[in-house]
Amino acid sequence: MRYEYTRLLVTDFPACFRFYRDVIGLALRRGSETDTYAEFETGFTRIALFDRAEMSEAVGTSPLPAPVLATHRVP
């Protein structure tokens, strides 16, 4: 088995995108600042950013109360 990428669910996609691209300096593989999904190269693996609200819609948790949504977060 090979570890290929980490997906981060983010609430401020444009700011997170700029952080990984401009501050950390990772090479962009896919996506743009105006998208809701992007991937950055880190060498042998990738970091993927995904808009939290869009993921919530995709998995059907958007109508649930906020405490339930909090279970999708890493402390």
CYANA upper distance limits for C-alpha pairs under 8 A (distance plus 0.5 A):
  3 TYR  CA     45 THR  CA      7.46
  4 GLU  CA     44 PHE  CA      7.77
  4 GLU  CA     45 THR  CA      5.29
  4 GLU  CA     46 ARG  CA      6.78
  5 TYR  CA     45 THR  CA      5.73
  5 TYR  CA     46 ARG  CA      4.95
  5 TYR  CA     47 ILE  CA      6.01
  5 TYR  CA     48 ALA  CA      7.37
  6 THR  CA     46 ARG  CA      6.97
  6 THR  CA     47 ILE  CA      5.50
  6 THR  CA     48 ALA  CA      6.48
  7 ARG  CA     47 ILE  CA      6.51
  7 ARG  CA     48 ALA  CA      5.01
  7 ARG  CA     49 LEU  CA      6.27
  7 ARG  CA     50 PHE  CA      7.43
  8 LEU  CA     47 ILE  CA      7.94
  8 LEU  CA     48 ALA  CA      6.59
  8 LEU  CA     49 LEU  CA      5.46
  8 LEU  CA     50 PHE  CA      6.62
  9 LEU  CA     49 LEU  CA      6.62
  9 LEU  CA     50 PHE  CA      5.50
  9 LEU  CA     51 ASP  CA      6.20
  9 LEU  CA     52 ARG  CA      5.30
  9 LEU  CA     55 MET  CA      8.16
 10 VAL  CA     16 CYS  CA      7.74
 10 VAL  CA     49 LEU  CA      7.23
 10 VAL  CA     50 PHE  CA      6.63
 10 VAL  CA     51 ASP  CA      5.68
 10 VAL  CA     52 ARG  CA      5.62
 11 THR  CA     51 ASP  CA      6.56
 11 THR  CA     52 ARG  CA      5.99
 11 THR  CA     53 ALA  CA      7.73
 12 ASP  CA     16 CYS  CA      6.77
 12 ASP  CA     51 ASP  CA      8.01
 13 PHE  CA     17 PHE  CA      6.45
 13 PHE  CA     33 GLU  CA      7.88
 13 PHE  CA     36 THR  CA      7.12
 13 PHE  CA     49 LEU  CA      7.96
 13 PHE  CA     50 PHE  CA      7.84
 13 PHE  CA     51 ASP  CA      6.37
 14 PRO  CA     18 ARG  CA      6.73
 14 PRO  CA     33 GLU  CA      5.61
 14 PRO  CA     34 THR  CA      7.14
 15 ALA  CA     19 PHE  CA      6.68
 16 CYS  CA     20 TYR  CA      6.85
 16 CYS  CA     49 LEU  CA      8.30
 17 PHE  CA     21 ARG  CA      6.61
 17 PHE  CA     32 SER  CA      8.25
 17 PHE  CA     33 GLU  CA      6.38
 17 PHE  CA     38 ALA  CA      8.12
 17 PHE  CA     49 LEU  CA      7.93
 18 ARG  CA     22 ASP  CA      5.81
 18 ARG  CA     23 VAL  CA      7.62
 18 ARG  CA     33 GLU  CA      7.65
 19 PHE  CA     23 VAL  CA      5.42
 19 PHE  CA     24 ILE  CA      6.87
 20 TYR  CA     24 ILE  CA      5.51
 20 TYR  CA     25 GLY  CA      6.64
 20 TYR  CA     26 LEU  CA      6.38
 20 TYR  CA     40 PHE  CA      8.19
 21 ARG  CA     25 GLY  CA      5.31
 21 ARG  CA     26 LEU  CA      5.64
 21 ARG  CA     27 ALA  CA      7.16
 21 ARG  CA     28 LEU  CA      7.41
 21 ARG  CA     40 PHE  CA      8.33
 22 ASP  CA     26 LEU  CA      8.12
 26 LEU  CA     40 PHE  CA      6.38
 26 LEU  CA     41 GLU  CA      6.57
 26 LEU  CA     42 THR  CA      6.98
 27 ALA  CA     40 PHE  CA      6.00
 27 ALA  CA     41 GLU  CA      5.85
 27 ALA  CA     42 THR  CA      8.07
 28 LEU  CA     38 ALA  CA      8.16
 28 LEU  CA     39 GLU  CA      6.69
 28 LEU  CA     40 PHE  CA      5.03
 28 LEU  CA     41 GLU  CA      6.85
 29 ARG  CA     38 ALA  CA      7.98
 29 ARG  CA     39 GLU  CA      5.84
 29 ARG  CA     40 PHE  CA      5.71
 29 ARG  CA     41 GLU  CA      6.73
 30 ARG  CA     38 ALA  CA      5.74
 30 ARG  CA     39 GLU  CA      5.60
 30 ARG  CA     40 PHE  CA      7.63
 31 GLY  CA     35 ASP  CA      6.55
 31 GLY  CA     36 THR  CA      8.40
 31 GLY  CA     37 TYR  CA      6.50
 31 GLY  CA     38 ALA  CA      4.75
 31 GLY  CA     39 GLU  CA      7.13
 32 SER  CA     37 TYR  CA      8.30
 32 SER  CA     38 ALA  CA      6.95
 36 THR  CA     49 LEU  CA      8.20
 36 THR  CA     50 PHE  CA      6.20
 36 THR  CA     51 ASP  CA      5.59
 36 THR  CA     54 GLU  CA      7.99
 37 TYR  CA     48 ALA  CA      7.58
 37 TYR  CA     49 LEU  CA      6.00
 37 TYR  CA     50 PHE  CA      5.05
 37 TYR  CA     51 ASP  CA      7.05
 38 ALA  CA     48 ALA  CA      6.05
 38 ALA  CA     49 LEU  CA      5.75
 38 ALA  CA     50 PHE  CA      7.29
 39 GLU  CA     46 ARG  CA      6.87
 39 GLU  CA     47 ILE  CA      6.13
 39 GLU  CA     48 ALA  CA      4.75
 39 GLU  CA     49 LEU  CA      6.87
 40 PHE  CA     46 ARG  CA      5.94
 40 PHE  CA     47 ILE  CA      5.73
 40 PHE  CA     48 ALA  CA      6.84
 41 GLU  CA     45 THR  CA      6.94
 41 GLU  CA     46 ARG  CA      5.21
 41 GLU  CA     47 ILE  CA      7.17
 42 THR  CA     46 ARG  CA      5.84
 42 THR  CA     47 ILE  CA      7.51
 50 PHE  CA     54 GLU  CA      8.15
 50 PHE  CA     55 MET  CA      7.59
 51 ASP  CA     55 MET  CA      6.87
 52 ARG  CA     56 SER  CA      6.61
 53 ALA  CA     57 GLU  CA      6.80
 53 ALA  CA     62 SER  CA      7.65
 54 GLU  CA     58 ALA  CA      6.71
 55 MET  CA     59 VAL  CA      6.74
 56 SER  CA     60 GLY  CA      6.44
 56 SER  CA     61 THR  CA      5.51
 56 SER  CA     62 SER  CA      5.51
 57 GLU  CA     61 THR  CA      6.66
 57 GLU  CA     62 SER  CA      5.67
 61 THR  CA     69 LEU  CA      7.52
 62 SER  CA     69 LEU  CA      8.42
 64 LEU  CA     68 VAL  CA      6.94
 64 LEU  CA     69 LEU  CA      7.49
 65 PRO  CA     69 LEU  CA      7.28
 66 ALA  CA     70 ALA  CA      6.77
 67 PRO  CA     71 THR  CA      7.67
 68 VAL  CA     72 HIS  CA      8.50
 69 LEU  CA     73 ARG  CA      8.39
